[in-house]
Amino acid sequence: MISGTSKSPDLVKISRLHFNAQLTNGNFWHQTSLQPFTCSVTLKTDFFKASETDDLRYSLNYATISNNILSVFRNSDEVYGSIESIAHRIAESVFSDESNGRSAEISVSSEKSDIRCDSIDLSISRYRKDDSTNELIAPSLDKFTFKGLNLFTIIGVYTFERYNRQSVVLNLSVHYNTNKDKLKFSQLTETVSSYVESTQFKTVEALAGNVASLVLQEFEFIETADVEVVKLNAIIFADGVGVATSKLRNQLQRSKIVVNPTKSEFSTLPNLNKETSFEGHPNIEDHRVFIAFGTNEGDYLENIEKAIIELDKRGCKVEKTSSLYESAPMYHLDQARFQNGVFQISTKLSPRDLLKTLKEIEYGELKRVKHFDNGPRTIDLDILLYDDLIHDEPDLKIPHVSLIERNFVLYPLCDLLPPTAIHPVTAEPFHQHLKKLSAHDTSIQADDGLVNIIPIPSITNRKADIRIDTIGNKLTKSLVMAVLNVTPDSFSDGGLHNTNESIISVYYEMVHSGVDIIDIGGVSTRPGAAAPSEEEELSRVIPAIQLIRNHEKENNLQPQVISVDTFRSQVALKSLESGANIVNDISGGRFDEQIFDVVAKFGAPYMVGHTRGENMTDMHTHTKYKHTQKIGEVEFWQSSPLIDTIGREIAESIQLATRKGVKRWQLIVDPGLGFAKTVEQNISLIRNLPNLAKYGVDADGDYQSLHRVPFLLGPSRKRFIGVITGEELPRSVGTCAAVMSCIGFGGHLIRVHDFKAVKVTCGMADAIYKGLIQS
């Protein structure tokens, strides 16, 4: 007698028996159709006697079993409502003969029932309760397996993977009790396919785990979900790489339930399960948005300032601005160069309402006329980032799809974002994208000739604006700021320019020598010098500025750029009103914070100086630089206690200035050679200018950096030169040597007394370090 219990040690197998059956209500086409199937049967038995005697009486007749199965479907008009019904019918056929034993595993496979899969397999295990009944018992859960579900989705961390869908193959198995419910497999494959092709996961682990959670969530009768995900093209020399995971229903509660994505006004693609729908950000909240702007028609500064005003009127407060960059046009080269930058704004507007607002400003207020795509425009305003939102509609894509391939967008954006800021789609830091763009020259512009622009609003001719290459392309010459002191006690030229004749005389010398800026000062900034009263300073500076401006007007001369060397807000105010263009503040607002309000009001370039102490008399007592990082701060590109402390203190001044409304494009940094620094510290400062220029700090989400801000250096006649060289005043040779080093290590503007000699020195330095030979 043959034993047919589940404990039988031996197996008899029938593999891939082919037959046709009519299936309805479960197939992809939702109609009755004759389809090809295969089935495999494994019977548990004990064939000890058959193996010992080689007697057919003790052998299972697999030919008979196969014929019995085929006869069920041959020439049959029976219609099956599910694959489960087909499997149950095969089980009944197998157990119709008691000699076939009591236990069997049956699988039914179809390669045609679902258009998405290579095949669908149902595996069931059944045994007969006893010889007196035909009742079949399921000792374990039944299993549906979906093989080769070929889908296209965004998956991976590389930039090209974030912007191009790629092929993935899913193999999915689910375990459930077929007596409880019938699985509509086309519904399951539709659910999984729609989900996968609407996601943007970075890792296959996340995709596999979330698909398993989704299946358990959407089909409550399924107890276990096994998911395998294979990326076919991840490795060139492999057919595919992937992961597999298994999830039980009791694990679903500790997994974050995945919401199946739906299309709505602000629906977005899930990204590592992070909420990216605008519906999670009600309009009562302020949103941080980055807006790129570009202009090349009319007065660019007037266009930009008007855009800021109009944004503010419409509930979009400009919190910070990037530096301003001039770039070559792209696509259509026969047009003027562009001025580009980025605004960081706060707004309660939704992305869609914000887009509408930007278009109203472009076409309504600034009268933009679109001649053709990528053509000239008074202003162009584009949403780059909106919080961490990912938004994908034909007319509104956030993040902006082109931002990582345009250097005139990435440079200003990275002025405002810390190196830790991650692109929501590519999962790569923005600064890393910029590094790649710069290294591989993948920009779609005509050239990489970006230069910083420091606008001078008080001069209507925009050609007079200061242009400085801070990126390192060596495109612009070093600028010379010539000192014109109208003080009786300056350390090297006090009392030399105390008459109108002497002022006009030196003015002409400066103009003929080709200096770029004339720096007029009424306070001696030598260490330990006592400052005159505000009234005294005004009485020195204002007449000198007015004298030069009147002389230029009377003689029809081209106005020269004039800066006022002062740390007092009222002196800065009166000087700008009298015709000065720039404020040169050696204290960086430390001595009078109201100077920021004046600079913001006029939009004037502002030279942020570095010194320490409360006034000019005690700076020499503050030369100990012990760097301590503050709570809530994250510093980047740290170098040494000296450089990091100088960097942080300048960044603090910039932070205060920007909070008062000063734009980043107004700033020029002066690290303060000779101010609160020893001889050794001054030398170290010059040598470490490249490190200082990289310094950045993120203080509770407010990022400030010195990167790509122009640097002004003032080594002229300073004491540390005399200590090193033994030169007495005017220390011209040592000054020229220091100037060469300042330019070689990255300085952009040089403030000097001996402007004629230094002008020549700068020409040599530019030829040596930049390859710029001036005719």
Secondary structure, 3 states (H helix, E strand, C coil): CCCCCCCCCEEEEEEEEEEEEEECCCCCCCCCEEEEEEEEEEEEECCHHHHHHCCHHHCCCHHHHHHHHHHHHCCCCCEECCHHHHHHHHHHHHCCCHHHCCEEEEEEEECCCCCCCCEEEEEEEEEECCCCCCCEECCCCEEEEEEEEEEEEEECCCHHHHHCCEEEEEEEEEEECCCCCCCCHHHHHHHHHHHHCCCEECCHHHHHHHHHHHHHHHCCCEEEEEEEEEECCCCCCCCCEEEEEEEEHHHHHHCCCCCCCCCCCCCCCCECCECCCHHHCCCCCCEEEEEEEEECCCCHHHHHHHHHHHHHHCCEEEEEECCEEEECCCCCCCCCCEEEEEEEEEECCCHHHHHHHHHHHHHHHCCCCCCCCCCCCCCEEEEEEECCCCEEECCEEECCCCHHHCHHHHHHHHHHCCCCCECCCCCCEHHHHHHHHHHHCCCCCCCCCCEEEECCCCCCCHHHCEEECCCCCCCCCCEEEEEEECCCCCCCCCCCCCCHHHHHHHHHHHHHHCCCEEEEECCCCCCCCCCCCHHHHHHHHHHHHHHHHHHHHHCCCCCCCEEEECCCHHHHHHHHHHCCCEEEECCCCCCCCCHHHHHHHHCCCEEEECCCCCCCCCHHHCCCCCCCCCCCEEEECCCCHHHHHHHHHHHHHHHHHHHCCCCHHHEEEECCCCCCCCHHHHHHHHHCHHHHCCCEEEECCEEEECCCCCEEECCCCCHHHHHHHCCCCCCHHHHHHHHHHHHHCCCCEEEECCHHHHHHHHHHHHHHHHCCCCC
